[in-house]
Amino acid sequence: MTRDDHAVSQRGTCNHSPSPYIIGLTGPIASGKSTVADMLRQRGAEVIDADRVYRSLLNPESELWRRLVERFGPSILQPDGEIDRAALANIVFADPEALADLDRITHPAVVAEIRARIAQSGAPIIVVEAVKLAQSGLASDVDALWFITADSATRLRRLMSRSRMDEASAQARIAAAPDTIPGSMEVDAIIDNSGDFASTASAVDDAWRAVSFGPRYEKHTDLMSAQKEPS
């Protein structure tokens, strides 16, 4: 994969107001969002990972903990009272209604915490990494939306490797998670993370320059929308 394989479109540039410039980083599960987030962290951005925020809110007896136990029952608890995320995942990824309930319960709490962290931050550029950035409503908070994608076989291999899942479980997890965003939303950068590290880094650099230094490339006539990857 070469640099020409990466489609990048810019919508705007950093302003110089005290408010941070916020990049929303989203894409399907196992597309490599965290890899791109790490690259942006190395380039000076502060990264807020929605999944880590979610985990930080699951302390036993917290409001979010209580609501999850109330909805899904004590079977999701470990002996020490912590929520067993694997047990919860087994429930929700096998039942679309349960997954919708999980999102309905967790999204408001996670969004509120992310917004609080942004308000408290002094960083000039903040990256919000979230698989359900659009679905949670966080997309309205960002100045630029980056969509990270990878081909289906690569995503399946990554998910099986990192989570030690069998193929059927990984396929179910992929099927349950969004792999696109609403077509009405403008996407500022589409980064294909199917290839090697250097190719991804090159695409990230192209998009990062638009944020840090203003547009250095001719702006496309039409802004791109993220499309579902080929199966």
Backbone as numpy.savetxt, mean C-alpha at the origin, in Angstrom:
# Nx Ny Nz CAx CAy CAz Cx Cy Cz
13.96 -6.10 -18.30 13.12 -4.91 -18.30 14.00 -3.67 -18.30
13.71 -2.73 -19.19 14.48 -1.51 -19.29 13.70 -0.35 -18.74
14.37 0.81 -18.68 13.69 1.99 -18.18 12.48 2.34 -19.03
12.57 2.06 -20.35 11.45 2.39 -21.23 10.22 1.57 -20.93
10.41 0.44 -20.22 9.26 -0.39 -19.87 8.44 0.22 -18.76
8.97 1.21 -18.04 8.29 1.80 -16.90 7.50 3.01 -17.36
6.19 2.94 -17.19 5.36 4.10 -17.55 5.27 5.01 -16.36
5.69 6.27 -16.52 5.65 7.22 -15.41 4.96 8.48 -15.89
3.98 8.95 -15.11 3.30 10.19 -15.45 3.24 11.05 -14.22
3.51 12.34 -14.35 3.52 13.24 -13.21 2.31 14.16 -13.23
1.73 14.40 -12.05 0.59 15.30 -11.95 1.00 16.64 -11.37
2.04 16.67 -10.54 2.40 17.93 -9.91 3.75 17.82 -9.27
4.19 18.89 -8.66 5.49 18.92 -8.02 5.35 19.39 -6.59
6.42 19.23 -5.84 6.43 19.67 -4.45 6.21 21.17 -4.37
5.44 21.60 -3.41 5.38 23.03 -3.14 6.27 23.32 -1.96
6.35 24.57 -1.57 7.27 24.93 -0.49 6.51 25.36 0.75
5.27 24.93 0.88 4.49 25.25 2.07 4.94 24.35 3.21
4.57 24.73 4.45 4.96 23.91 5.59 4.35 22.51 5.56
3.25 22.35 4.84 2.62 21.04 4.78 3.50 20.07 4.02
3.55 18.80 4.46 4.38 17.83 3.74 3.76 17.47 2.40
4.60 17.06 1.48 4.15 16.51 0.22 3.96 15.02 0.46
2.76 14.51 0.18 2.43 13.14 0.55 2.29 12.28 -0.70
3.06 11.21 -0.74 2.97 10.22 -1.81 2.19 9.03 -1.28
1.12 8.68 -1.95 0.38 7.47 -1.62 0.92 6.32 -2.43
1.38 5.28 -1.76 1.99 4.13 -2.41 1.05 2.95 -2.27
0.52 2.47 -3.38 -0.42 1.36 -3.31 -0.16 0.38 -4.43
-0.91 -0.70 -4.43 -0.73 -1.75 -5.42 -1.17 -3.07 -4.83
-1.29 -4.10 -5.65 -1.79 -5.39 -5.16 -0.82 -6.06 -4.19
-1.33 -7.02 -3.47 -0.53 -7.75 -2.50 0.67 -8.41 -3.20
1.84 -8.34 -2.54 3.08 -8.94 -3.02 3.60 -8.31 -4.31
3.18 -7.09 -4.59 3.71 -6.38 -5.77 5.07 -5.74 -5.48
5.41 -5.63 -4.21 6.70 -5.05 -3.86 6.62 -3.61 -3.38
5.50 -3.26 -2.76 5.34 -1.89 -2.25 6.39 -1.56 -1.20
6.69 -2.50 -0.33 7.66 -2.25 0.73 9.06 -2.03 0.17
9.38 -2.73 -0.92 10.67 -2.51 -1.57 10.78 -1.08 -2.08
9.72 -0.60 -2.72 9.71 0.77 -3.22 9.72 1.76 -2.06
8.97 1.46 -1.00 8.95 2.34 0.17 10.34 2.46 0.78
11.08 1.35 0.85 12.46 1.40 1.38 13.35 2.27 0.50
13.16 2.19 -0.81 13.93 3.03 -1.72 13.64 4.51 -1.47
12.38 4.83 -1.24 12.01 6.21 -0.98 12.51 6.68 0.38
12.54 5.79 1.34 13.10 6.12 2.65 14.59 6.47 2.52
15.29 5.71 1.71 16.71 5.98 1.48 16.93 7.30 0.76
15.91 7.75 0.04 16.01 9.02 -0.67 15.52 10.20 0.17
15.18 9.94 1.43 14.87 11.02 2.35 13.43 11.16 2.78
12.55 10.31 2.29 11.14 10.40 2.68 10.89 9.68 4.00
9.91 10.16 4.73 9.41 9.42 5.90 8.33 8.47 5.40
8.37 7.22 5.85 7.41 6.22 5.39 6.47 5.84 6.53
5.18 5.87 6.24 4.16 5.38 7.16 3.52 4.16 6.52
3.71 3.01 7.13 3.20 1.74 6.62 1.86 1.45 7.30
0.78 1.42 6.52 -0.55 1.23 7.09 -0.68 -0.08 7.84
0.00 -1.13 7.38 -0.10 -2.42 8.06 0.57 -2.36 9.43
1.69 -1.66 9.52 2.35 -1.51 10.82 1.51 -0.65 11.76
0.87 0.37 11.20 -0.03 1.18 12.02 -1.15 0.32 12.56
-1.73 -0.50 11.71 -2.79 -1.42 12.13 -2.33 -2.32 13.28
-1.14 -2.89 13.13 -0.63 -3.78 14.19 -0.43 -3.01 15.50
-0.02 -1.76 15.39 0.22 -0.96 16.60 -1.06 -0.66 17.37
-2.19 -0.79 16.71 -3.47 -0.48 17.34 -4.15 -1.71 17.94
-3.50 -2.87 17.84 -4.13 -4.12 18.27 -3.76 -4.54 19.69
-3.30 -3.62 20.50 -2.96 -3.97 21.88 -4.18 -4.55 22.60
-3.97 -5.61 23.40 -5.10 -6.19 24.14 -5.87 -5.14 24.93
-7.17 -5.22 24.83 -8.11 -4.33 25.51 -8.23 -2.95 24.85
-7.53 -2.73 23.75 -7.73 -1.47 23.03 -9.11 -1.49 22.37
-9.57 -0.34 21.92 -10.89 -0.27 21.30 -10.96 -1.12 20.04
-9.91 -1.06 19.22 -9.92 -1.86 18.00 -9.86 -3.35 18.34
-9.05 -3.72 19.30 -8.97 -5.12 19.75 -10.35 -5.61 20.21
-11.02 -4.79 21.00 -12.33 -5.17 21.52 -13.34 -5.39 20.40
-13.36 -4.51 19.43 -14.32 -4.61 18.34 -14.05 -5.84 17.46
-12.78 -6.17 17.26 -12.45 -7.34 16.46 -12.84 -8.63 17.18
-12.58 -8.69 18.47 -12.95 -9.88 19.24 -14.47 -10.02 19.29
-15.14 -8.90 19.41 -16.61 -8.90 19.44 -17.18 -9.44 18.13
-16.56 -9.07 17.01 -17.07 -9.50 15.70 -16.64 -10.92 15.36
-15.38 -11.29 15.63 -14.86 -12.56 15.12 -14.70 -13.64 16.20
-14.89 -13.27 17.45 -14.89 -14.27 18.50 -13.53 -14.55 19.11
-13.51 -15.26 20.24 -12.25 -15.52 20.97 -11.29 -16.44 20.24
-11.73 -17.09 19.16 -10.84 -17.98 18.43 -9.69 -17.23 17.75
-9.80 -15.91 17.64 -8.73 -15.14 17.01 -7.68 -14.69 18.04
-7.85 -15.11 19.29 -6.91 -14.70 20.34 -5.87 -15.78 20.63
-4.65 -15.34 20.88 -3.62 -16.22 21.39 -3.76 -16.34 22.91
-3.07 -17.29 23.53 -3.19 -17.45 24.98 -2.84 -16.19 25.78
-1.94 -15.36 25.23 -1.55 -14.14 25.95 -2.49 -12.97 25.70
-3.56 -13.21 24.93 -4.53 -12.16 24.67 -4.28 -11.37 23.40
-3.11 -11.57 22.80 -2.83 -10.90 21.54 -3.69 -11.51 20.43
-4.03 -10.69 19.45 -4.78 -11.20 18.31 -3.86 -12.03 17.43
-4.31 -13.22 17.10 -3.60 -14.11 16.20 -3.96 -13.69 14.77
-3.08 -12.93 14.13 -3.40 -12.38 12.82 -3.55 -13.47 11.77
-2.84 -14.57 11.93 -2.98 -15.67 10.98 -4.37 -16.29 11.09
-4.83 -16.47 12.33 -6.18 -17.04 12.52 -7.24 -16.10 11.97
-7.06 -14.81 12.19 -8.01 -13.83 11.67 -7.98 -13.84 10.14
-6.80 -13.92 9.57 -6.68 -13.95 8.11 -7.37 -15.17 7.52
-7.24 -16.31 8.19 -7.89 -17.53 7.70 -9.40 -17.37 7.63
-9.94 -16.58 8.55 -11.38 -16.35 8.56 -11.78 -15.40 7.43
-11.13 -14.26 7.37 -11.61 -13.21 6.47 -11.29 -13.49 5.00
-10.18 -14.18 4.72 -9.86 -14.42 3.32 -10.63 -15.61 2.74
-11.40 -16.28 3.58 -12.28 -17.34 3.10 -13.74 -16.88 3.04
-13.99 -15.64 3.44 -15.37 -15.15 3.53 -15.41 -13.66 3.17
-15.87 -13.32 1.98 -15.90 -11.91 1.56 -16.67 -11.00 2.52
-17.73 -11.51 3.12 -18.50 -10.69 4.06 -17.68 -10.40 5.31
-16.93 -11.40 5.77 -16.08 -11.19 6.94 -14.96 -10.21 6.63
-14.41 -10.29 5.43 -13.36 -9.36 5.03 -13.90 -7.94 4.97
-15.12 -7.78 4.46 -15.74 -6.46 4.42 -15.95 -5.91 5.83
-16.34 -6.79 6.75 -16.51 -6.36 8.15 -15.18 -5.94 8.76
-14.12 -6.70 8.45 -12.79 -6.34 8.97 -12.40 -4.96 8.48
-12.59 -4.71 7.20 -12.25 -3.39 6.64 -13.10 -2.30 7.28
-14.37 -2.57 7.46 -15.27 -1.56 8.04 -14.86 -1.20 9.46
-14.36 -2.17 10.20 -13.95 -1.94 11.58 -12.57 -1.26 11.65
-11.64 -1.73 10.82 -10.25 -1.29 10.96 -9.91 0.00 10.22
-10.51 0.22 9.06 -10.11 1.37 8.25 -10.23 2.70 8.98
-11.34 3.01 9.64 -11.42 4.32 10.31 -10.33 4.53 11.35
-10.03 3.48 12.12 -9.01 3.62 13.16 -7.62 3.82 12.55
-7.31 3.06 11.51 -6.00 3.17 10.88 -5.85 4.51 10.19
-6.88 4.95 9.48 -6.83 6.24 8.79 -6.63 7.38 9.79
-7.36 7.34 10.89 -7.23 8.40 11.91 -5.81 8.44 12.47
-5.22 7.27 12.72 -3.86 7.24 13.26 -2.85 7.74 12.24
-3.02 7.36 10.99 -2.09 7.83 9.95 -2.18 9.34 9.81
-3.39 9.87 9.83 -3.55 11.32 9.73 -2.92 12.03 10.93
-3.02 11.44 12.10 -2.39 12.02 13.29 -0.87 12.02 13.16
-0.32 10.94 12.63 1.13 10.87 12.45 1.62 11.87 11.41
0.85 12.06 10.36 1.22 13.06 9.36 1.21 14.45 9.98
0.18 14.73 10.78 0.06 16.05 11.40 1.22 16.33 12.36
1.74 15.28 12.98 2.82 15.44 13.95 4.20 15.43 13.31
4.29 15.05 12.05 5.58 14.89 11.39 6.11 16.24 10.91
7.42 16.36 10.92 8.06 17.53 10.35 8.76 17.23 9.04
8.54 16.03 8.51 9.20 15.64 7.26 8.61 16.38 6.07
9.43 16.81 5.12 8.90 17.50 3.95 8.18 16.59 2.97
8.57 15.30 2.93 7.93 14.32 2.04 7.59 13.08 2.86
6.34 12.68 2.79 5.86 11.50 3.52 5.28 10.51 2.52
5.62 9.25 2.69 5.06 8.17 1.88 4.09 7.38 2.75
2.88 7.23 2.28 1.89 6.38 2.96 1.73 5.12 2.13
2.15 4.00 2.69 2.09 2.72 2.00 0.86 1.94 2.48
-0.04 1.61 1.57 -1.26 0.90 1.95 -1.82 0.15 0.77
-2.13 -1.13 0.96 -2.71 -1.91 -0.12 -4.12 -1.42 -0.45
-4.83 -0.90 0.55 -6.18 -0.39 0.32 -6.23 1.12 0.52
-5.29 1.80 -0.07 -5.21 3.25 0.04 -6.49 3.91 -0.47
-6.94 3.48 -1.64 -8.16 4.07 -2.22 -9.39 3.63 -1.46
-9.47 2.35 -1.13 -10.67 1.81 -0.49 -10.89 2.37 0.90
-9.82 2.76 1.58 -9.94 3.28 2.94 -10.25 4.77 2.98
-10.11 5.44 1.85 -10.33 6.88 1.82 -9.06 7.70 1.93
-7.92 7.04 2.13 -6.66 7.76 2.30 -6.18 8.44 1.02
-6.67 7.98 -0.12 -6.22 8.58 -1.38 -6.53 10.07 -1.45
-7.57 10.50 -0.72 -7.93 11.92 -0.74 -6.91 12.77 0.00
-6.02 12.15 0.77 -5.03 12.88 1.55 -3.70 13.07 0.82
-3.52 12.40 -0.30 -2.20 12.40 -0.93 -2.10 13.43 -2.05
-0.85 13.86 -2.31 -0.57 14.78 -3.40 -0.23 14.06 -4.69
0.27 12.84 -4.57 0.61 12.02 -5.73 0.31 10.57 -5.40
-0.18 9.85 -6.38 -0.55 8.45 -6.20 0.35 7.58 -7.07
1.11 6.70 -6.44 2.00 5.78 -7.15 1.42 4.37 -7.04
1.35 3.69 -8.17 0.83 2.33 -8.21 1.96 1.37 -8.54
2.19 0.42 -7.62 3.26 -0.58 -7.79 2.62 -1.87 -8.26
3.16 -2.44 -9.32 2.57 -3.65 -9.86 3.65 -4.69 -10.14
3.23 -5.91 -10.35 4.13 -7.00 -10.74 3.26 -8.08 -11.36
3.86 -8.90 -12.19 3.06 -9.92 -12.86 2.57 -10.97 -11.85
1.53 -11.69 -12.25 0.86 -12.61 -11.34 1.78 -13.70 -10.80
2.61 -14.26 -11.68 3.50 -15.34 -11.24 4.50 -14.84 -10.21
5.02 -13.64 -10.41 5.97 -13.07 -9.46 5.30 -12.83 -8.12
4.11 -12.29 -8.13 3.40 -12.02 -6.88 3.11 -13.32 -6.13
2.67 -14.34 -6.85 2.38 -15.62 -6.21 3.64 -16.20 -5.58
4.74 -16.16 -6.29 6.00 -16.70 -5.77 6.45 -15.94 -4.52
6.35 -14.61 -4.56 6.75 -13.80 -3.41 5.89 -14.10 -2.19
4.59 -14.18 -2.40 3.69 -14.40 -1.27 3.92 -15.76 -0.64
4.10 -16.78 -1.45 4.36 -18.12 -0.93 5.67 -18.16 -0.16
6.67 -17.45 -0.66 7.99 -17.47 -0.03 8.00 -16.72 1.30
7.46 -15.50 1.29 7.57 -14.67 2.49 6.61 -15.09 3.58
5.46 -15.66 3.21 4.46 -16.03 4.21 4.38 -17.53 4.45
5.21 -18.29 3.72 5.24 -19.75 3.87 3.85 -20.35 3.67
3.18 -19.88 2.64 1.85 -20.39 2.31 1.95 -21.44 1.22
0.95 -22.34 1.19 0.85 -23.22 0.04 0.21 -22.43 -1.10
0.25 -22.98 -2.29 -0.20 -22.23 -3.46 -1.68 -21.87 -3.39
-2.51 -22.79 -2.91 -3.95 -22.53 -2.84 -4.24 -21.37 -1.89
-3.57 -21.35 -0.74 -3.78 -20.27 0.23 -3.32 -18.93 -0.33
-2.18 -18.95 -1.01 -1.66 -17.71 -1.58 -2.58 -17.19 -2.69
-3.09 -18.09 -3.51 -4.01 -17.69 -4.57 -5.27 -17.07 -3.97
-5.77 -17.65 -2.88 -6.96 -17.11 -2.24 -6.70 -15.73 -1.67
-5.52 -15.54 -1.10 -5.16 -14.24 -0.54 -5.07 -13.18 -1.65
-4.47 -13.55 -2.76 -4.34 -12.63 -3.88 -5.71 -12.27 -4.46
-6.57 -13.27 -4.58 -7.90 -13.05 -5.15 -8.75 -12.13 -4.27
-8.51 -12.17 -2.96 -9.33 -11.39 -2.03 -8.90 -9.93 -1.93
-7.67 -9.63 -2.36 -7.14 -8.28 -2.21 -7.27 -7.52 -3.53
-7.47 -6.20 -3.47 -7.61 -5.43 -4.71 -6.32 -5.41 -5.50
-6.43 -5.55 -6.84 -5.24 -5.44 -7.67 -5.35 -4.28 -8.65
-6.28 -3.39 -8.37 -6.42 -2.19 -9.16 -7.01 -1.11 -8.26
-7.18 0.07 -8.79 -7.82 1.15 -8.05 -8.95 1.68 -8.90
-9.90 2.42 -8.31 -11.02 2.93 -9.12 -10.54 3.66 -10.36
-11.17 3.36 -11.50 -10.73 3.92 -12.76 -10.82 5.43 -12.85
-11.61 6.03 -11.98 -11.75 7.48 -12.01 -10.58 8.20 -11.36
-9.72 7.46 -10.67 -8.61 8.08 -9.95 -7.39 8.22 -10.84
-6.74 9.37 -10.74 -5.53 9.63 -11.50 -4.32 9.01 -10.80
-3.47 8.38 -11.57 -2.25 7.77 -11.06 -1.05 8.53 -11.61
-0.15 8.91 -10.74 0.99 9.73 -11.14 2.20 8.92 -11.55
2.33 7.72 -11.04 3.46 6.87 -11.43 3.02 5.42 -11.33
3.28 4.67 -12.38 3.07 3.22 -12.37 4.45 2.57 -12.45
4.80 1.83 -11.44 6.13 1.22 -11.37 5.99 -0.30 -11.40
6.54 -0.90 -12.45 6.51 -2.35 -12.59 7.67 -2.94 -11.80
7.34 -3.72 -10.80 8.34 -4.31 -9.92 8.49 -5.81 -10.17
8.27 -6.22 -11.42 8.41 -7.64 -11.76 9.86 -8.03 -11.99
10.69 -7.05 -12.34 12.06 -7.35 -12.73 13.05 -7.27 -11.59
14.30 -6.94 -11.94 15.35 -6.92 -10.94 15.36 -5.59 -10.17
16.18 -5.56 -9.14 16.24 -4.40 -8.24 16.64 -3.14 -9.00
17.59 -3.26 -9.90 18.09 -2.09 -10.62 17.01 -1.47 -11.49
16.20 -2.30 -12.14 15.13 -1.79 -12.99 14.09 -1.04 -12.18
13.73 -1.60 -11.02 12.77 -0.93 -10.16 13.34 0.38 -9.64
14.60 0.36 -9.22 15.24 1.57 -8.71 15.27 2.67 -9.77
15.48 2.30 -11.02 15.50 3.28 -12.11 14.14 3.93 -12.26
13.07 3.14 -12.20 11.72 3.69 -12.31 11.40 4.58 -11.12
11.83 4.17 -9.93 11.61 4.99 -8.73 12.34 6.32 -8.86
13.56 6.29 -9.37 14.31 7.53 -9.55 13.59 8.48 -10.49
13.02 7.96 -11.58 12.30 8.81 -12.52 11.14 9.52 -11.83
10.37 8.77 -11.07 9.22 9.36 -10.39 9.65 10.28 -9.25
10.72 9.92 -8.56 11.21 10.71 -7.42 11.71 12.08 -7.87
12.37 12.14 -9.02 12.85 13.43 -9.54 11.69 14.39 -9.77
10.57 13.86 -10.19 9.41 14.72 -10.42 8.92 15.34 -9.12
9.05 14.61 -8.03 8.65 15.12 -6.73 9.68 16.09 -6.19
10.95 15.73 -6.25 12.00 16.49 -5.58 12.47 17.70 -6.37
12.46 17.59 -7.71 13.10 18.60 -8.52 12.20 19.22 -9.59
10.93 18.82 -9.60 10.04 19.34 -10.63 10.11 18.48 -11.88
9.19 18.70 -12.80 9.13 17.86 -14.00 10.36 18.06 -14.89
11.06 16.95 -15.17 12.22 17.01 -16.06 11.94 16.25 -17.35
10.74 15.73 -17.42 10.36 14.98 -18.60 9.07 15.58 -19.14
8.87 15.46 -20.43 7.65 15.99 -21.03 6.44 15.29 -20.44
5.49 16.06 -19.99 4.31 15.49 -19.35 3.42 14.83 -20.40
2.91 13.66 -20.08 2.04 12.97 -21.01 0.75 13.76 -21.19
0.15 13.64 -22.38 -1.08 14.36 -22.66 -2.21 13.87 -21.76
-2.27 12.57 -21.61 -3.32 11.98 -20.78 -2.70 11.32 -19.57
-3.22 11.61 -18.40 -2.74 10.93 -17.19 -3.23 9.50 -17.21
-2.36 8.62 -16.73 -2.69 7.20 -16.78 -3.50 6.78 -15.58
-4.33 5.75 -15.79 -5.01 5.09 -14.69 -4.43 3.69 -14.57
-4.28 3.20 -13.31 -3.72 1.87 -13.11 -4.67 0.84 -13.68
-4.16 -0.06 -14.46 -4.95 -1.12 -15.07 -4.60 -2.45 -14.43
-5.54 -3.34 -14.44 -5.30 -4.68 -13.89 -4.24 -5.38 -14.72
-3.28 -5.99 -14.05 -2.21 -6.63 -14.77 -2.70 -7.86 -15.49
-2.05 -8.25 -16.59 -2.46 -9.46 -17.29 -2.22 -10.70 -16.46
-3.11 -11.66 -16.56 -2.96 -12.89 -15.79 -2.05 -13.85 -16.51
